[in-house]
Amino acid sequence: MNAPYHQIDVTIDTFPEGEKSFVEIPFSVGPDVDRIEVSYHYPFGGGGSVIDLGVARNGRMRGWTGSERGHITVEEDRATPGYDAGPLPGSWHVVLGIVKIGPNCKVDVQIRLINKQKQWLVGELHSHSEHSDGGVTVLDAIYRARAARLNFVSITDHNTISQNFIRPDDPDILVIPAIELTSFYGHTNFHGVAKPVEDWRCRSPKDVADKMLEAKANGATIVINHPFQNSDGGRWQSGFDVCFDAYEIWNGNWSVMNEQGLAFWQELLVQGRRIPATGGSDFHLKNRRRHGRPANRLLSKGHSIAAILEAVRAGRNVVCHSPDEAMAKPFGETTPDFGSQVSVGTSVPVEFSGLSVGDEVRVITEKGQIGVQHADAASFVLDHRFEGQFVRFEVWHGKEPKLFTNPFYAE
């Protein structure tokens, strides 16, 4: 495992060009860095010094806050106000603006390069705002997601991208640009690209397939939504030989359409398809749903939109009733992640937590349900020996689901 961070400490106590000049401190950022943090301190107040702060990448300024802030951060998808989010690898400089030099002036600068680490994040992959029929502003939608203690949210308005260009300063939540392609032949979410298709209009199932190819070529992660929704336009009619990355098995409150979606996902897995599962609240104000119910609790290799969507595509996702209740995680340092390939005979222990007495932990393979364990404590480890084509796990309380893992697959 990588060290969590690399720290660079520099003290500047000489200013060759005097006041009204700049001092630059170089550092390099590699592909494994998730966040840049810069802190600085100098005598102020009675000392009379005024030193401004900014950063530059590859010779271009990426932010400036004067002497207002003593600590700033820059990430791929968010940054301290006054700084530009964006690519991190490259040649960087901390830029000090030398406004006024007081007696015995020195500037202590600390640069921390926080490395990418595997981390469990939780979020929403299907929600709406007033830019289609969601009934709330984008800022309100983000606030609701933050209040639900989510790390990320996709605002997937129907056939529009205007919501993708309204983003608050440093909201402490990653807002994933997205659109729900809403056709006469079914709905599908395109995540990660502000404008994934040039024109959303579809006049046939083939048009839907073509739009999915276009979105994929533009870098989108594609999720087929509520395939068994009981409406003409909501039911998926474009087949499953189209270009997609994941399949929504749980949409909003548990219902018959979700039961049908879960059963069909199982059929696809039995056929040998390796299709990651997701969930989404499909929040609209009028349907009185709440962001993160259900939630996607996924193992991300970093804290960026790209890392989150890579985890979705890889199947490192547990679809849960809510952001902070029942959970399942591979147990132990050597256990592979959900969505991984494993050898026959391999032990795949899974830790379940946040359970209630009476919860059923079900073991599902290509043969159907092959085992069940009733919870008598809030947490326990189920050690399963992998055999066959795939294995996945579900937690139920009576007729209500609490979570679904993605499968482990045979090599």
N, C-alpha and C positions, 0 to 999 in steps of 0.2 A: 504494500500500500504506500502511496506517495506520502511524504511529509505534508502536514496540513497547510503549511505556508513557508515562504522564504522571506526573510526580513532584511532590509537594507537600512542602516542608520548612517546619516551624514550630518556633520556640523559645518556650517558655513560661517566663518568669522573674519573673512577678508572680502572686500568688495572692490576689485581693481578698477572698475569704471565708475565708482562712486554712486551718488544718487541719480535717479532717473535713468536706471539701466536695468538689465536683466541678468540673472544668474541661472544657468541650466544644469540640472543634475541628471545624467543619463542612466537609464536602466533598460533591460531587455525583457520582453514578455514572450513566453513560449506558448505552444498550443494547449498545454495542460493547465493553464491559469484560468480560473473562473471569475476572479474579482481582483481589482487593484484598489488598495486602500492607501491614502496618503494623509499623514498627519504632520503638522509643524507647529513650532512654538518659538517665540522670540520675545524679548523684553518690550513691553508696551506700557501705556499709561505714562507714568513719570519718566520712563526711559526715553520716550519720544520717538522710538523707531516705528516705522510703518512699512511692512513687507507684505506684498500681495502674493496670491497663490493661483497657479493654473497648471495644466498638463498639456503635453503635445505628443502626438503619435506620428512617426514617419515625417516629421517636419511640419505637421499641420496642427494647429491648436484644437484640442478636444474639450476645452472648458476653462473658465476663468471665474473666480469668485472674489477677486480682490483680497482684502483682509477680513472679509465677513466671516469666513468659516475656517476652523482649525483642523477639520477632518473631512475628507471627501472620498467617495467611492465611485468606481466606474465598472460596469459589467456590460456584457453583450447586449442585454435587453433592458437595462435600467441604469440610472446614474443619479448622483446628487444633482438637484436643480442647478443649472448653470453649466452642466457638463453633458456631452453627447454620448449616449449609449452607442454600441457598435462593436466591430471586430476588435479583439484585444491583441493577438500576436503582432509583434513588431518592435521597432526601436522607439522608446519613449523618453521623455524628459519631464521632470518636475521643473516648472518655470516659476522662478521667484521674481516678482517685480520690486525693485529696490526704490521705494518712494522716498523714505527718509531714514537716515542712519543716526541713531542715538548713541550715547556713550556706551562703550563696551558691548556693542551690538553683536549678537551671534544668533544664528537660526538653526535650531535642531529639527531635522527632517527625518521622518520614519516612513519607509515605503514597505508595504506588506503585499506580497503576491500570494493570494489565496488559491491553492490548487483545487482542481476538480476532485470531488469525492462522491462516492455513492451515497445517496441520501433518499429517504422516503419523503415524497411530497404528496400533497393531496389537492385535488382540484375538480373543476367543473368543465365538461367538454360539450355542453349543449345548453344554451340559454339565449334569451332574446331581450331586446330593448325597444324603445319607441321608434327606432329606425326601421322596424317592420311592425310586428304586432305584440311587442313585449309589454308596452304600457308604462315603462319607466325610462328615464334618461340613462345614457351610458354611464355617467358618473354614479347614478343611484344603483345601477346593476353592479358596478365594481364595489361600491360600498356594501351592498348586501353580501357579495361574495367574501369580502374581508370580514364582515360580521360573522359569517359562518366559519371563520378560521381556515379559509382556503389559501393555498399558496399560488394558485393560478386559476384563470377563468378564460374560457372562449365565449365570445359573444357572437353567436352564429345566426345573425339576422337573415331573414328569407330574401334571397336574390338581391342583396344590396351589400355594398362595401363601405358606405359612408360612416358606419360605426367604427370602422378600423382606424379612422384618422382623428378620433377624439380620445386622447390619453392624458391623464393627469400627471403632474410632476411627482416622481418617486412615490407611487401609491403603495409600496410595500406588498405588491401582488403583481405577478406577471399576467399581463393581458394579451392573450393570444389572438392575433388577427384571424378572422374566419368568416365564412359565409355558409349558410345552409342552402344548397341548390335544391329548390322546391319546384318539382315538375309535376306533370299529370301522371307520372309513372313511378313516383317515389321520391324520397328525400335523402340527401347525403351531405354530410358536412365536409368542407375543405378547410383544414387548419394550417396556420403558419404562414400564409401569404395574404397580403392585403388585397390583391386583385388577381385571384387565381385563374379566372376565365374572362375573356373579352366580352362575351354576351351569354347570359344564362339561359336564354329561351330554348326549350326543347319541344320538338313536335313529334317525337317518337322515342321508344326505348333506346334505339341506336344513338339518337342525339344525346341522351343521358350518358351512355357509354363513352361517346366522343368527348363530352365535357369533362368526364372523369380523367380521360387520357390527357386532355389539355391541362387540367389542374395539376396532375401528377408531373407533367413535363415542366411546369412552372414551380415545382417544389412543394406542393401541398401534401399533407397527410390526410387520407380520405377514409371516412367512416360512414358506412351505410346505417341509416337511422331507422328505428322502429319499423322493421320490415313487415310486421303483421298489423300495423295500425288499421283500424276498421274505418277507412275512408277511401274514396276513389283515388285521391292524389297521394295519400300517406302510405298506402300499401306498396311495397317494393315490387315492381313489375319489369325490372330490367335485367333479371338474372344475376347469377353469382360468378359468371365467367368474365366479369368486368374488372377494371383496374381499381382495387381498393385495398386498404391496409388493415382495417378493423371493422368490427360489427357490433352495433349497440344492442346488448341483450337486455338492458334494464333502462326503461324510459319512464321517469316520474314515479308515480305511485304504482305498486305492484298490481298487475291486472292480467286479464286473459291474453292480451297481445304480447305481454312479456313472457308469459308461460309458453306461448307458441314460439316466440323468438328464441327462448332458451332451448326448447326441444329441437328446433331446426339447427341451431348452432351445434348441438350434440350430434345431429345427423351429419353435418358437414365434417366434424372432427372424425367420426367413424369412417367417413369416406376417404380419410387421409389428408383433408385440408387442414392447414395450420393457420387458423384465423384468430387473431387476438380479439378479446372481448373488451368492450367499454360500457360505461353507463353515463346517463345524463339526466338532470332534473327536467330539461326542456321547459325551463321557467318562462312563464308568461304571467303577468300580474293577474289576469283574469282566471287562470287556472289555480291560483293560490298555492303554487309550489314554492319550495325553498331551495336556494342554491346549495349544491352539495348533497342533495338527497335524491338519488344515490350519488356517491362520490367515487372518484378514481384515486386510489392510493397506490402510487407507482414508485418504483425504484429508479431514480434518475441519476445519470452519471454527470452531475453538474447541476447548476441552478440557472438554466437558460431555457428559452422556448424550444430551441433545437434539441436540447437534451431531453426535455419532457416528451416531445413528439417522437424522438427516437425510442424512448421507453414504451410508448404506446405501440409503435410498430413492432417492437421486439416482444411484446406480451408480458412485460414486467409490471403488470397491473393487477390489482385486486379491486373488484367492483363491490363497494360496501354500501350498506344502508345509509350511513352518515359519515362525516369526516372523522369522528372521534369515538366510535363505539367498537364493535367487533372487528378484528383484524387477523390476518394470517401472514406469516413471513417464513421463508426458508430458514431453518434453524442451524446455526453453526457456520464456521468460517469456510468450510469446504463444500457446503451444499450449494448446488447450482441455483440460479435465479429462476423464477417462473418464466415460462417461455423458452427455456433452454432444452437442449437435447441431452439425454442421459443414457447410460448403458443399462441393458437388462441386468438385473441383480443389484443395481445401485440402491443404496439407502437414501431416501429423500425425506428427512425429518422436517416437519412443518410445525411452527409454534403458533397456536391460536390464543388470542387474548381478547379481553373485553367481553367475555361470554357471560351468559346468565345460566343459572341452573336449569337444566332441561333442554338447552340448545342441542340440536343434532348436528354433528359434524359428519358429513357424508363423503365417501370416497367414490369417485366416478371414473370409470374407464370406458373403453369401447364396448365392454360388456354391460354397461349401465352401472347402477349403484351396486358396488361389491362389498361395501362395509359401512357401518355407522357407529359412531361413538357418542354417548350422551355426556354432556358436560356436567361435572359435579363440582367444578371450581371455575374461577374466572379465567384461568389460563392452563394450558397443558401442551405437551409436545406429542404429536402423532408421528410415529416413525414408520413410514411405508416403504416396503421393498418394491422397487419398480419392476414391473413385468408388462409385456404386451406393447400396445401402440401408444397410449398416452395415459396420464392420470391427472385429475384435477380434483378440487375440493369445494364443497359448498357448506354453508352453515344456515340452518333453518330454525325458527322458533315456531312450532306448529305449522301453519300454512303460510307463514310470512318468511321470506328470505332475509338473511342478514349479510351474507357475502358470497361471492363467487371468485375463485382464483382462476387465472389462466393455467393451462396445462403445462406439465413437463412432457416432453415428447421423446419417443425412441430415437436413438441415433440412426 
